[in-house]
Amino acid sequence: MGKALDGVRILDFTHVQSGPTCTQLLAWFGADVIKVERAGAGDITREQLRDVPDADSLYFTMLNGNKRSITLDTKNPEGKRVLETLIQHCDVLVENFAPGALDRMGFTWERIQELNPRMIVASVKGFGPGPYEDCKVYENVAQCAGGAASTTGFDDGPPVVTGAQIGDSGTGLHLALGIVTALYQRVQTGRGQKVLAAMQDGVLNLCRVKLRDQQRLERTNVLKEYPQYPNGTFGEAVPRAGNASGGGQPGWILKCKGWETDPNAYIYFITQAPVWDRICNLIGREEWISDPDYATPNARLPRLKEIFAEIEHWTMQRTKFEAMELLNKYDIPCGPILSMKEIAEDQSLRATGTIVEVDHPVRGKYLTVGNPIKLSDSPTDVKRSPLLGEHTDEVMAELGYSSEQISALRAAGAI
């Protein structure tokens, strides 16, 4: 059985996280991803946060599986000619250089189109066109500029960035969709195009419910599902909402048995309106079902702290997994707070390929994330990351270079 992106060749000029997330996803779907790196150094994350001496770091290996690596000096005239050949033989060039870097290399959009009018050039940038478009951006900067940090955390504390890499990996996922869309359009037009995913834009897309709430706040001066209601105050901007669900069904994180010693002995509990009577029966507050102060969602909004405190008395008598088993029996929405250790040891995630153990020739076996998107006719085979320059000779031969020419390029420092 073939892969979804069989026959698509990606020229991968990305590094660190945002771009490699995108190209790894395309590689998982079957694209031939050729990662271009500097000889002797490679992607900076190869040595960043190393835990095994002289081995590629987990930071690198977990973002560059299923790819081929070549080394190339694009400042070398011979190396530049090799790059021209690669552009002619590839379908997509993906880059997350600093703004203007491709142009300074001599590979403007116009030059790339001369070499290959079908080429799609996909870029991750920090900001889109505007006053900040030339600024460099990192993960946490994107979270702050995209609206995530100002709306994360508790109201009595500073803005907080999330552990989920929504700026880097989130933007990489957006870019991958843009590339596949451009490939589909090329079938109709025969032409390549530019694809841009700005990190600020990607974060904002993931924070759209907060933009929704900003407009609601401006209209009504209150957000009744936020914990500041009814006793707190609302300013001009959407406040930080703690662990509120952000939707129409109030939710909160509650302590479970063992919370005194286990920092993750908690469960997320949603007081969904259709199962309110089941919640009341389960926690022993049957009178709330008909009490006008609790019987309707609007009546409950001013009393959410009291309600969650009462539910927490119930959850604290059970482990998070015991509570989850009982709650699921009655279709009450909930979820355990899982630590990374628990996730790494979860056999069901191993079975679905969401977590995969890979064997590396230098660092040995390691865990990596698998493809989060499952296609029934294109299963993903997660392979290890490449060694630096491991596939240089192989790719050069595919481009038509003889062994003598490859040796000459290496002697000239081009590869």
C-alpha positions as CSV (number, residue, x, y, z in Angstrom):
1,M,0.0,0.0,0.0
2,G,1.4,3.4,-1.0
3,K,1.7,6.5,1.1
4,A,-0.5,9.5,0.8
5,L,2.4,11.8,-0.3
6,D,4.4,9.3,-2.3
7,G,6.2,11.1,-5.1
8,V,6.3,14.5,-3.4
9,R,9.9,15.7,-2.7
10,I,10.5,18.3,0.0
11,L,13.6,20.4,0.2
12,D,13.8,21.1,3.9
13,F,15.7,24.2,4.9
14,T,14.2,24.3,8.3
15,H,15.7,24.1,11.8
16,V,14.8,24.0,15.5
17,Q,11.1,23.3,15.9
18,S,8.4,25.1,13.8
19,G,9.7,24.1,10.3
20,P,10.9,20.6,11.3
21,T,7.4,19.9,12.8
22,C,5.9,20.7,9.4
23,T,8.3,18.6,7.3
24,Q,8.3,15.7,9.7
25,L,4.5,15.5,9.4
26,L,4.8,15.5,5.6
27,A,7.5,12.8,5.8
28,W,5.2,10.7,8.0
29,F,2.6,10.9,5.2
30,G,5.2,9.6,2.7
31,A,6.9,12.6,1.2
32,D,10.6,12.3,0.6
33,V,12.0,15.0,2.8
34,I,15.6,16.1,2.2
35,K,16.9,18.0,5.1
36,V,19.7,20.4,4.1
37,E,22.3,21.1,6.9
38,R,25.6,22.7,7.4
39,A,28.6,20.4,7.2
40,G,30.1,19.7,10.6
41,A,27.3,21.4,12.5
42,G,23.8,20.8,11.2
43,D,20.6,21.8,12.8
44,I,21.5,23.5,16.1
45,T,19.1,21.2,18.0
46,R,21.4,18.2,17.3
47,E,23.5,19.3,20.3
48,Q,20.9,21.3,22.3
49,L,19.8,19.8,25.6
50,R,21.9,16.7,25.1
51,D,21.4,13.8,27.5
52,V,23.7,11.3,25.8
53,P,27.3,12.6,25.1
54,D,28.1,12.8,21.3
55,A,24.7,11.7,20.3
56,D,22.0,13.8,18.6
57,S,19.7,15.2,21.3
58,L,16.1,14.2,21.8
59,Y,15.1,17.7,20.7
60,F,16.5,16.9,17.3
61,T,15.5,13.2,17.0
62,M,11.9,13.8,17.9
63,L,11.4,16.4,15.2
64,N,13.3,14.9,12.3
65,G,12.3,11.3,11.9
66,N,11.6,9.8,8.4
67,K,13.9,12.4,6.7
68,R,17.1,12.2,4.8
69,S,20.0,14.5,5.7
70,I,22.5,16.1,3.3
71,T,25.2,18.6,4.0
72,L,25.5,21.6,1.6
73,D,27.4,24.9,1.7
74,T,25.1,27.3,-0.1
75,K,27.8,30.1,0.0
76,N,30.1,27.9,-2.0
77,P,29.6,28.5,-5.8
78,E,29.6,24.7,-6.4
79,G,27.2,24.3,-3.5
80,K,24.9,26.9,-4.9
81,R,24.8,25.0,-8.2
82,V,23.8,21.9,-6.3
83,L,21.0,23.8,-4.7
84,E,19.8,25.0,-8.1
85,T,19.6,21.4,-9.2
86,L,17.8,20.4,-6.0
87,I,15.2,23.1,-6.6
88,Q,14.7,21.8,-10.2
89,H,14.0,18.3,-8.8
90,C,11.8,19.1,-5.8
91,D,8.2,20.1,-5.3
92,V,8.4,22.2,-2.2
93,L,11.0,24.2,-0.4
94,V,10.3,24.8,3.3
95,E,12.2,27.3,5.3
96,N,12.1,29.1,8.6
97,F,15.1,31.4,8.1
98,A,15.3,34.9,9.5
99,P,13.3,37.3,7.3
100,G,15.1,37.9,3.9
101,A,17.6,35.1,4.3
102,L,16.6,33.3,1.1
103,D,16.9,36.5,-0.9
104,R,20.3,37.2,0.5
105,M,21.4,33.7,-0.6
106,G,20.4,34.7,-4.2
107,F,17.2,32.6,-4.2
108,T,14.5,35.1,-4.5
109,W,10.9,34.0,-5.4
110,E,11.6,35.1,-9.0
111,R,14.8,33.1,-9.2
112,I,13.2,30.0,-7.8
113,Q,10.3,30.3,-10.3
114,E,12.9,30.6,-13.1
115,L,14.4,27.3,-12.0
116,N,11.1,25.5,-11.3
117,P,7.8,27.3,-11.9
118,R,6.0,24.4,-10.1
119,M,8.0,24.9,-6.9
120,I,6.0,25.8,-3.8
121,V,8.0,27.9,-1.3
122,A,6.6,27.6,2.2
123,S,7.8,29.8,5.0
124,V,7.4,30.1,8.8
125,K,7.8,33.6,10.0
126,G,7.2,35.3,13.4
127,F,4.8,37.9,12.1
128,G,2.9,38.5,8.9
129,P,3.2,41.8,6.9
130,G,3.2,44.8,9.2
131,P,5.4,46.7,11.7
132,Y,6.9,43.6,13.2
133,E,7.5,41.4,10.1
134,D,11.3,41.7,10.3
135,C,11.4,40.6,14.0
136,K,12.7,37.2,15.0
137,V,10.2,35.2,17.1
138,Y,10.6,32.3,19.4
139,E,7.9,30.0,21.0
140,N,7.1,32.1,24.0
141,V,7.2,35.4,22.1
142,A,4.6,34.0,19.7
143,Q,2.4,32.9,22.6
144,C,2.6,36.4,24.0
145,A,2.0,38.2,20.7
146,G,-0.8,35.8,19.7
147,G,-3.0,36.4,22.7
148,A,-2.3,33.1,24.6
149,A,-0.3,34.4,27.5
150,S,-2.6,37.3,28.4
151,T,-5.5,34.9,28.8
152,T,-3.7,32.0,30.5
153,G,-3.1,31.7,34.3
154,F,-5.0,33.0,37.3
155,D,-6.4,36.5,37.6
156,D,-4.3,37.3,40.6
157,G,-1.0,36.4,38.9
158,P,1.1,37.4,35.8
159,P,0.4,36.1,32.3
160,V,1.5,32.5,31.8
161,V,2.8,30.6,28.7
162,T,1.6,27.1,28.2
163,G,3.8,24.0,28.0
164,A,2.2,23.1,24.7
165,Q,4.3,24.4,21.9
166,I,1.5,26.2,20.1
167,G,3.8,28.8,18.6
168,D,6.4,26.5,17.1
169,S,4.7,23.1,16.5
170,G,1.3,24.7,16.2
171,T,2.5,26.9,13.4
172,G,4.3,24.0,11.8
173,L,1.0,22.1,11.6
174,H,-0.7,25.1,10.0
175,L,2.1,25.3,7.4
176,A,1.8,21.6,6.6
177,L,-1.9,22.2,5.7
178,G,-1.0,25.1,3.6
179,I,1.6,23.1,1.7
180,V,-0.8,20.2,1.0
181,T,-3.4,22.7,-0.1
182,A,-1.0,24.3,-2.5
183,L,0.0,20.9,-3.9
184,Y,-3.6,20.2,-4.5
185,Q,-4.2,23.5,-6.3
186,R,-1.0,22.9,-8.4
187,V,-2.8,19.8,-9.9
188,Q,-5.3,22.3,-11.4
189,T,-3.0,25.2,-12.3
190,G,0.4,23.6,-12.9
191,R,1.9,26.5,-10.9
192,G,3.7,26.8,-7.6
193,Q,3.0,29.5,-5.1
194,K,4.2,31.0,-1.8
195,V,2.8,29.7,1.4
196,L,3.2,31.7,4.6
197,A,2.4,30.7,8.2
198,A,3.2,33.4,10.7
199,M,3.6,32.3,14.3
200,Q,1.5,35.2,15.7
201,D,-1.3,34.2,13.3
202,G,-1.1,30.5,14.2
203,V,-1.3,31.2,17.9
204,L,-4.3,33.6,17.4
205,N,-6.1,30.9,15.4
206,L,-5.7,28.6,18.4
207,C,-7.0,31.4,20.7
208,R,-10.0,32.3,18.6
209,V,-12.4,31.7,21.5
210,K,-10.7,34.4,23.4
211,L,-11.2,36.8,20.5
212,R,-14.8,35.7,20.7
213,D,-14.9,36.6,24.4
214,Q,-13.3,40.0,23.8
215,Q,-16.2,41.0,21.6
216,R,-18.7,39.6,24.0
217,L,-17.1,41.6,26.9
218,E,-17.2,44.8,24.9
219,R,-20.9,44.3,24.3
220,T,-22.0,43.1,27.8
221,N,-19.2,44.2,30.2
222,V,-19.3,40.8,31.8
223,L,-18.4,37.1,31.1
224,K,-20.6,35.1,33.3
225,E,-18.9,31.8,32.7
226,Y,-15.5,33.2,33.9
227,P,-14.6,32.7,37.6
228,Q,-14.6,36.5,38.1
229,Y,-18.4,36.4,38.0
230,P,-20.3,37.5,40.1
231,N,-18.0,38.9,42.8
232,G,-15.0,40.0,40.7
233,T,-14.5,42.8,38.3
234,F,-14.0,42.9,34.5
235,G,-11.7,45.4,32.8
236,E,-11.5,46.2,29.1
237,A,-9.7,43.0,28.0
238,V,-10.5,39.3,28.4
239,P,-9.1,38.3,31.8
240,R,-7.2,35.2,32.8
241,A,-9.7,32.5,33.6
242,G,-7.8,30.0,35.7
243,N,-9.0,26.5,34.7
244,A,-12.4,27.6,33.4
245,S,-13.4,25.7,30.3
246,G,-13.7,28.6,27.9
247,G,-17.0,27.4,26.6
248,G,-20.6,27.1,27.6
249,Q,-20.1,24.1,29.9
250,P,-18.3,25.2,33.2
251,G,-15.3,23.1,34.1
252,W,-12.5,23.1,36.7
253,I,-9.6,21.1,37.9
254,L,-10.3,19.3,41.2
255,K,-8.2,17.5,43.7
256,C,-8.3,13.7,43.9
257,K,-7.0,11.2,46.5
258,G,-3.3,11.5,47.0
259,W,-3.1,15.2,45.9
260,E,-1.0,16.0,49.0
261,T,2.0,14.1,47.6
262,D,1.2,13.7,43.9
263,P,1.2,17.0,42.0
264,N,-0.9,15.4,39.3
265,A,-3.6,13.7,41.4
266,Y,-6.3,15.9,39.9
267,I,-9.2,15.5,37.5
268,Y,-10.8,18.0,35.1
269,F,-14.6,18.0,35.8
270,I,-17.2,19.6,33.5
271,T,-20.7,20.3,34.9
272,Q,-22.4,19.6,31.6
273,A,-26.1,20.7,31.8
274,P,-27.7,17.5,30.3
275,V,-26.1,15.3,33.0
276,W,-26.6,17.7,36.0
277,D,-29.1,15.4,37.6
278,R,-26.5,12.5,37.4
279,I,-23.8,14.7,39.0
280,C,-26.1,15.6,41.9
281,N,-27.1,12.0,42.5
282,L,-23.5,10.8,42.4
283,I,-22.2,13.3,44.9
284,G,-25.2,13.0,47.2
285,R,-26.7,16.4,46.5
286,E,-30.0,15.2,45.0
287,E,-31.8,18.3,46.3
288,W,-29.9,20.5,43.9
289,I,-31.8,18.9,41.0
290,S,-35.0,20.8,41.8
291,D,-33.6,23.6,43.9
292,P,-34.2,26.8,41.8
293,D,-30.8,28.1,42.9
294,Y,-29.1,25.1,41.2
295,A,-31.6,23.6,38.7
296,T,-30.7,25.6,35.6
297,P,-27.3,26.6,34.1
298,N,-27.9,30.3,34.6
299,A,-28.8,29.8,38.2
300,R,-25.6,27.8,38.8
301,L,-23.2,30.4,37.2
302,P,-22.9,32.6,40.3
303,R,-22.5,29.5,42.5
304,L,-19.8,27.6,40.6
305,K,-17.1,27.9,43.3
306,E,-19.5,26.4,45.8
307,I,-20.6,23.7,43.4
308,F,-17.0,22.7,42.5
309,A,-16.0,22.7,46.1
310,E,-18.8,20.2,46.9
311,I,-17.8,18.0,43.9
312,E,-14.2,18.1,45.1
313,H,-15.3,16.6,48.4
314,W,-16.4,13.7,46.3
315,T,-13.3,13.5,44.0
316,M,-10.9,13.6,47.0
317,Q,-12.3,10.3,48.2
318,R,-11.1,8.6,45.0
319,T,-8.0,8.4,42.8
320,K,-8.3,10.3,39.5
321,F,-8.7,6.9,37.7
322,E,-11.4,5.7,40.1
323,A,-13.3,9.0,39.7
324,M,-13.0,8.8,35.9
325,E,-14.3,5.3,35.8
326,L,-17.4,6.2,37.8
327,L,-18.0,9.5,36.0
328,N,-17.7,7.9,32.5
329,K,-20.3,5.3,33.6
330,Y,-22.8,8.1,33.8
331,D,-21.5,10.0,30.7
332,I,-20.2,12.9,32.9
333,P,-17.4,14.6,31.0
334,C,-14.0,14.4,32.8
335,G,-10.4,13.7,32.3
336,P,-7.4,12.8,34.5
337,I,-4.4,15.1,34.7
338,L,-1.8,12.8,33.2
339,S,1.9,13.4,33.8
340,M,4.4,12.9,31.1
341,K,5.6,9.8,32.9
342,E,2.1,8.4,32.8
343,I,1.7,9.2,29.1
344,A,5.1,7.7,28.3
345,E,4.0,4.4,30.0
346,D,0.5,4.3,28.5
347,Q,0.3,1.1,26.5
348,S,-2.8,2.2,24.6
349,L,-0.9,5.1,23.1
350,R,1.9,2.7,22.1
351,A,-0.7,0.5,20.5
352,T,-2.1,3.3,18.3
353,G,1.3,4.6,17.3
354,T,0.8,7.9,19.1
355,I,4.0,7.1,21.1
356,V,6.6,5.1,19.3
357,E,9.9,3.5,20.5
358,V,12.7,4.0,17.9
359,D,16.2,2.6,17.8
360,H,19.0,5.0,16.9
361,P,22.5,3.8,15.9
362,V,24.2,6.2,18.4
363,R,21.9,7.0,21.2
364,G,20.0,3.7,21.3
365,K,16.3,3.4,21.9
366,Y,14.2,6.4,22.6
367,L,10.5,7.4,22.7
368,T,9.1,9.8,20.2
369,V,5.6,11.1,19.3
370,G,4.0,9.4,16.3
371,N,1.7,10.8,13.7
372,P,-1.3,12.3,15.5
373,I,-3.3,12.0,12.3
374,K,-4.3,8.5,11.3
375,L,-5.2,7.6,7.7
376,S,-6.8,4.3,7.0
377,D,-5.1,3.8,3.6
378,S,-1.8,5.4,4.5
379,P,-0.5,4.1,7.8
380,T,2.5,5.9,9.3
381,D,5.8,4.1,9.8
382,V,7.9,6.2,12.2
383,K,11.6,5.9,11.4
384,R,14.6,7.3,13.3
385,S,16.1,10.7,12.5
386,P,19.1,10.8,10.1
387,L,22.7,11.2,11.1
388,L,24.3,14.5,9.9
389,G,24.9,14.2,6.1
390,E,23.9,10.5,6.2
391,H,22.3,10.6,2.8
392,T,24.4,13.2,0.9
393,D,26.0,10.8,-1.5
394,E,22.7,9.0,-2.1
395,V,20.8,12.2,-2.9
396,M,23.7,13.5,-5.1
397,A,23.6,10.2,-7.1
398,E,19.8,10.6,-7.6
399,L,20.4,14.1,-9.0
400,G,22.8,12.6,-11.6
401,Y,26.1,13.3,-10.1
402,S,28.8,10.6,-10.6
403,S,31.0,9.3,-7.8
404,E,33.9,11.4,-9.2
405,Q,31.8,14.5,-9.2
406,I,30.6,13.9,-5.6
407,S,34.2,13.5,-4.5
408,A,35.1,16.7,-6.3
409,L,32.2,18.5,-4.6
410,R,33.4,17.2,-1.2
411,A,36.9,18.3,-1.9
412,A,35.7,21.7,-2.8
413,G,33.8,22.0,0.5
414,A,30.4,22.3,-1.3
415,I,28.9,19.2,0.4
